[in-house]
Amino acid sequence: MRKRTKARECALQILYSIDLTKDSPEERMEVFWKHIEEDDVEIRKFANSLVRCVIENRKAIDAIISKHATNWRIGRMAVIDRNILRFATCELMFMDDIPPKVSINEAIDIAKRYGDKDSGKFVNGILDNIHKTEEKKAK
């Protein structure tokens, strides 16, 4: 598995735990890395940067997702799907070094792996719409 793919999966797990526990992001990241046997600095760095980007820009990210998730409120989405959409939207809107197609494809693959049977389609539809209509924001 590629390093950034692994980092995205780690970011998803951290974001998921933040959503469920309501603990601080820093506390969740610290607990997560204590219990994971991952010593690759690049993976940790990218995962942590995704988590921090989502947390710092969460209101804007959630507003963008809500705008493009027809008939879906962000709070009603499955926790997995919601957090995949958050980190992928963060990549699309705030990270210039990642091609949009890579962000979208990685998010779809992770949604298929961790979500339910329709998660890949759901994530794809929203992210494709975001990519086509939103302007990238400077971080």
C-alpha angles and dihedrals in degrees: 000000000000118000096242091048090053090046091052090051090050091048089051091053092049093047090047091053092047089052093051101039100032087218120147116279092238091052092048092048091050093049092045096052092046090060099040123081094221116128098165106119093203092056093048093045095050094043092050092047090053092049092048092046091053093047094046093047101030098123092051092042093049090048091052092047092047091051091056100035098086112210092358126109113208091236092056095054120102109268091239094050093044093053094044088053090048097053093040092049088049089055092047096047106031110024115074097182096066120077110233093234090056092051092048096045093047091049092050092049092049091047090053090049099045106019133065127281094281098040095097093055092044094051092043094053095050097042093046089052092048091049093050098046112026128080119229112254125221112243 
